[in-house]
Amino acid sequence: MAEQPQSYEQARQRLVEVVQTLEAGSVPLSTAMELWQEGEALARRCQEWLDGAKATIEAATASEPSEASPAG
């Protein structure tokens, strides 16, 4: 299995590489299974990063005062 990506972008790029390799069908079954497992882990990790970013944005926007408040 490949070294863990350090960022979302690296994980996403590695996931693209894994999918392309699997779609090409040019690897033995045992390698394909290892790649599939790596791809599943990468997809989960990317989703965790996206969920975290969404939560951060939602928290930041929820704590901001409304810009639509009436001016005195």
Protein Blocks (a to p, Z undefined) as FASTA:
>chain_A
ZZddfbfklmmmmmmmmmmmmmnopacfklmmmmmmmmmmmmmmmmmmmmmmmmmmmmmm
mmpccfkbccZZ
